[in-house]
Amino acid sequence: MPVKHIVMWDVRGDSTAERERVAHLVKAKFEALRGEIPGLLLLEIGIDTSRIEYACDVVLYSVFNSQEALCAYATHPAHVRVRDELGDLRIRRHQVDYPTLDEVAA
């Protein structure tokens, strides 16, 4: 059963320019995971352009072919490397995982 995995972060930075630089770094690091993770069907990274106060800075939208593939992603060496490289640059994190609508309707 395919699973959607959505994560949103606020990133560290003392200025808008610094947060934007960090957001682009986060984007580049996660985009490098394409083709590296078994069961990862789709990976999209977006940087907020609204600049409204309550918006997160970066969003990861991904789809895995199963809950098992999503669980394996958490400990996959490529993902762990990205997580470690970014360290504390991400200061707040929100996550939602859910089955695709096709599976819910079935």
C-alpha positions as CSV (number, residue, x, y, z in Angstrom):
1,M,0.0,0.0,0.0
2,P,1.6,3.3,-1.0
3,V,2.2,5.8,1.7
4,K,2.7,9.6,1.5
5,H,5.3,11.1,3.8
6,I,5.2,14.9,4.2
7,V,7.7,16.8,6.4
8,M,7.9,20.5,6.9
9,W,10.8,22.4,8.6
10,D,11.7,25.8,9.8
11,V,15.4,26.4,9.3
12,R,18.0,28.2,11.3
13,G,19.2,31.7,10.3
14,D,19.5,35.2,11.7
15,S,18.2,36.8,8.5
16,T,15.8,36.1,5.7
17,A,18.8,35.7,3.4
18,E,20.5,33.2,5.8
19,R,17.3,31.1,6.1
20,E,16.9,31.1,2.3
21,R,20.5,29.9,1.9
22,V,19.8,27.1,4.5
23,A,16.5,26.2,2.8
24,H,18.3,25.8,-0.5
25,L,20.9,23.6,1.1
26,V,18.2,21.4,2.6
27,K,16.5,21.2,-0.8
28,A,19.7,20.1,-2.5
29,K,20.6,17.5,0.1
30,F,17.2,15.8,-0.1
31,E,17.0,16.0,-3.9
32,A,20.3,14.0,-4.0
33,L,18.4,11.1,-2.4
34,R,16.4,10.4,-5.6
35,G,17.3,7.0,-6.9
36,E,19.1,6.1,-3.7
37,I,16.3,4.8,-1.6
38,P,14.5,1.5,-2.4
39,G,10.7,2.0,-2.5
40,L,10.8,5.8,-2.9
41,L,8.5,6.5,-5.7
42,L,8.4,10.3,-5.6
43,L,10.4,13.0,-3.9
44,E,9.6,16.7,-4.2
45,I,11.1,19.5,-2.1
46,G,9.6,23.0,-2.0
47,I,10.8,26.2,-0.5
48,D,8.1,28.6,0.8
49,T,7.6,31.7,-1.2
50,S,4.6,33.1,0.8
51,R,6.8,34.6,3.5
52,I,3.8,34.6,5.8
53,E,4.7,34.4,9.5
54,Y,3.2,31.0,10.2
55,A,4.5,29.2,7.1
56,C,7.2,26.6,7.3
57,D,10.4,27.3,5.3
58,V,10.8,23.9,3.5
59,V,8.4,21.0,2.7
60,L,9.3,17.5,1.6
61,Y,6.6,15.6,-0.2
62,S,7.4,11.9,-0.9
63,V,5.6,8.7,-1.7
64,F,6.8,5.3,-0.8
65,N,5.5,2.0,-2.2
66,S,4.7,0.7,1.3
67,Q,4.9,1.5,5.0
68,E,7.8,-0.9,5.2
69,A,9.7,1.1,2.6
70,L,9.0,4.3,4.5
71,C,10.3,2.7,7.8
72,A,13.4,1.5,6.0
73,Y,14.0,5.0,4.7
74,A,14.4,6.3,8.3
75,T,17.5,4.2,8.8
76,H,18.8,4.0,5.2
77,P,22.5,5.2,5.1
78,A,21.9,7.8,2.4
79,H,19.0,9.4,4.5
80,V,21.0,9.2,7.7
81,R,23.9,10.9,6.0
82,V,21.7,13.8,4.9
83,R,20.1,14.0,8.3
84,D,23.5,14.2,9.9
85,E,24.9,16.7,7.4
86,L,22.1,19.1,8.0
87,G,22.4,18.7,11.8
88,D,20.7,21.4,13.7
89,L,20.0,23.6,10.6
90,R,16.4,22.5,10.9
91,I,15.0,23.9,14.1
92,R,11.3,22.8,13.9
93,R,9.8,19.7,12.2
94,H,6.3,18.7,11.4
95,Q,5.4,15.3,9.8
96,V,2.4,13.5,8.5
97,D,2.3,10.0,7.0
98,Y,-0.8,8.6,5.4
99,P,-2.0,6.0,2.9
100,T,-2.7,7.3,-0.6
101,L,-6.3,8.2,-1.4
102,D,-6.7,5.2,-3.7
103,E,-5.9,2.9,-0.8
104,V,-8.3,4.7,1.6
105,A,-11.1,4.3,-0.9
106,A,-10.5,0.6,-1.5
